[in-house]
Amino acid sequence: MSNVVEKFINYISFDTRSNEEVENVPTTSGQLVLAKALVKELEEIGMKEVSVDENGYVMATLPSNTTKEIPTIGFIAHMDTSPEISGKNINPKFVEDYDGKDIVLNEEKSVILSPKDFPELKDYIGRTLITTDGTTLLGADDKAGISEIVTAMEYLINNPEIKHGTIKVAFTPDEEVGRGSDHFNVEKFNADLAYTLDGGAIGELEYENFNAASAKVTINGRSVHPGSAKGTMINSMLIAGEFMSMLPENETPATTEGYEGFYHIVTLNGGVEETKLQYIIRDFDEKNFEKRKKFMTSVVKKLNEKYGKNTVEIEIKEQYRNMKEKIEPVKHVVDIAFQAMKEVNVVPKVQPIRGGTDGAMLSFKGLPTPNIFTGGHNFHGKYEYIPVYSMEKAVEVIVKIIELYEKM
């Protein structure tokens, strides 16, 4: 088992699922447990200035080993996993020399990872894949990124003949609930530029991401005995169905791609008296993003006109903005990563992120931070998998980026 895989298997054993309903930072205690374990490991491999703050942000430094003036480069990944599915007791499966056929993840539950549903599996015939057991997510988002960064740092420490400037690393909490950079101390990190290792398939290189907001919709009903309910009962669940039907049916994650935005219902919980819906709103174009937020508010207004004031309430919170405007003036950070991939025989795929990373908010805080692949597929679900080859290539890309900056 390669070094990066060993680290990955260790990290996914930590349950670090974040929780949007919690206001504490980090939102779950498991993230702090992993943070402290990472601090210990970083110190053991020889990193300097290793720390974890009260909010769970881990930072460390690899000092320069050259007299040349080189920009200080940062590498960042997040510790939490998606709240959408369990990340506890992950039982990874290894599929060696993948043959291009269906992979039975869980025979009892009939969970099958099939190239019929996920045709990109065919790209990895002959490779070793790490999959779930069909009951949890895998955690490659973003523990693969952490593994790749730590492995690259350890490689540089063990090979001092590779000259480099000062390198910074950081591991953040709560990225999956849109708060990963909220308490990130850019001044303490003290890097000139950075890269998040939080992308998907091998070769991905991204410096555009969604503008993003969350929308909490609360529908207030009136519960009375159904035998005498005529004219008095207000069933909040029926109004919730009406609310959902008023949003464009062809503007969901399952019907959009590329630069197309969407409305996505994440959770729905309720009864007659009260129903709560949790949405996320996404769009690359800032004007369209504003239109989407206004449209949801207009739907609420129409329903309140129909059913009465305050029957439907909405709270919209911005999560992050498209980093493109902050990256383009310093496009060399993307160009270097592009060149690094080519030099280690990875085909670069520059594309927009249909999601977000810590790098979006950090770019707006003055730290230009494009995103690089981790190698994983099907994040946030039981069909998640990652090829070992892709993880190893991500490590090579990190090292090559560092080498290229030293040669500038």
Secondary structure by P-SEA (a helix, b strand, c coil): ccaaaaaaaaaaccccccccccccccccaaaaaaaaaaaaaaaaaccccccccccbbbbbbbcccccccccbbbbbbbccccccccccbbbbbbbcccccccccccccccccccccccccccccccbbbbbcccccccccccaaaaaaaaaaaaaaaacccccccbbbbbbbccccccccccccccccccccccccccccccbbbbccccbbbbbbbbbbbbbccccccccccccaaaaaaaaaaacccccccccccccccccccccccccccbbbbbbbbbbccaaaaaaaaaaaaaaaaaaaaacccccbbbbbbbccccaaaaaaaaaaaaaaaaaaaaaacbbbbbcccccccaaaaaaaaccbbbbbbccccccccccbbbbaaaaaaaaaaaaaaaaaaaac
